[in-house]
């Protein structure tokens, strides 16, 4: 295996791609002539990385609150996501007032959710504008490699 690229080393551990995909991802980056900072940003905003990030938060919450029921843990994960959006908003994020409204009504948001997959679907729906839908764009090309 070749040296790990800088973009890989900079990514938080929970969203680092599997090592067996590094060569393919680095080849893609070079083919697209993407700078390393742009490539790591593209990786971090793929559905694969968003799900991985939420799963890391879920695991942390389960460790901190082992007796908590799923719905309470899901609520904590969503609140953490909202707080992240308030602290570091992306251009596609809902306006601050909308995020605060969702935080105030979090119980109603979580109430109909019956599984962790539904929580993830809610988060991915909220971030869909930041995920480039172009099947030939960098996000989807990276996602294809990561999801395979």
C-alpha positions, -999 to 999 in steps of 0.1 A, spaced: 0 0 0 12 35 -8 15 63 17 -18 75 30 -28 107 14 -30 139 35 -68 142 29 -71 108 46 -50 117 76 -70 149 81 -104 133 81 -118 124 115 -113 87 122 -150 78 121 -153 90 84 -120 77 71 -126 54 42 -115 18 45 -79 15 36 -86 -9 8 -105 20 -10 -77 46 -6 -59 39 -39 -92 40 -58 -102 73 -41 -68 89 -46 -69 79 -83 -104 95 -85 -91 127 -69 -62 129 -93 -85 122 -123 -108 150 -112 -78 173 -105 -93 181 -71 -72 197 -44 -69 176 -12 -90 200 9 -118 200 -17 -117 162 -19 -118 157 19 -148 182 20 -165 162 -7 -159 129 12 -172 145 44 -205 155 28 -213 122 11 -243 103 24 -218 76 35 -199 100 57 -230 116 71 -243 82 81 -210 73 96 -209 105 116 -243 99 130 -235 64 139 -204 76 158 -227 100 178 -252 72 184 -224 50 198 -211 77 220 -246 84 233 -252 47 240 -220 46 260 -228 77 280 -264 67 286 -265 29 285 -300 27 302 -316 52 278 -343 40 255 -337 43 217 -361 72 212 -342 93 238 -309 84 221 -322 93 187 -334 126 201 -300 133 215 -284 125 181 -308 148 163 -302 176 188 -264 172 183 -270 174 145 -290 206 149 -264 221 173 -237 214 148 -257 231 121 -262 261 143 -225 263 151 -212 257 116 -239 262 91 -235 250 56 -250 271 27 -277 246 22 -288 242 58 -322 255 69 -323 290 84 -314 293 120 -350 300 130 -361 268 113 -334 247 131 -344 263 165 -381 255 157 -372 219 150 -352 217 183 -382 230 202 -405 204 186 -380 175 186 -404 153 205 -429 156 177 -402 149 151 -390 118 168 -424 104 179 -433 88 145 -398 74 140 -397 37 145 -361 28 136 -326 42 135 -330 40 97 -358 65 98 -336 89 119 -309 86 93 -334 92 65 -345 124 83 -309 136 86 -301 128 50 -333 145 38 -322 176 57 -288 175 40 -300 166 5 -292 200 -9 -256 197 1 -253 163 -15 -246 168 -52 -273 148 -71 -252 149 -103 -243 112 -109 -211 122 -125 -202 148 -98 -175 142 -72 -199 135 -44 -217 106 -62 -185 92 -76 -170 91 -41 -202 77 -27 -202 50 -53 -167 39 -42 -175 41 -5 -208 23 -7 -195 -6 -27 
